[in-house]
Amino acid sequence: MQSQEKLTKADITIVGAGVMGASIAYQLSRRTDKSILVGPEEVDKPLN
């Protein structure tokens, strides 16, 4: 298991971590080596 580090910069950001967001992130991860951040729709609320 990887350590949980705070990601401060991402090449690709996906807002909305539902089925579609997860699917998009998965497909992008297979096609690119860029860093991908998937977050909830409520971007003004903390992620923890």
N, C-alpha and C positions, 0 to 999 in steps of 0.2 A: 504494500500500500504506500502510495506517495504521501509525503508530508504535506500538510495543508499550509500553503503560503499565500499571502495576499497578492493578488495579481494587480499590478498598478498600471499595466499597459497591455493592450491587445491589438493585434492587427485587424481582427474581425470581431464585432460585437453583435450579438443576437439578443434582442429584447423580447422576452416571452419564452419561458422555459417549458411550455406545454409540449404536446406531441409534435406539432409542426416545428417548433424551435429546436427540439432535440433531433428531429430528423434532418433538418437543415445543417445543424452542427455536425452530425455524423457524416453526411455526404461531403461537406466541405473538408472535414478532417481526412477523408480518404483521397481527396484531390489536391490538397495543399499541405505545406509544412508550416503555415502561418499559425500564430497563436489565436485561439478562439475563446471568447468569453460569452457564456450563456447566462443571462440574468432574468429575474422576474420582471413582470410588467411595471410594477411599482418602483420606478427608478429613483424616486425621492426618498424611499425608505431604506434603512440599512439592511444589508444582506444577511446579518446574523440573527 
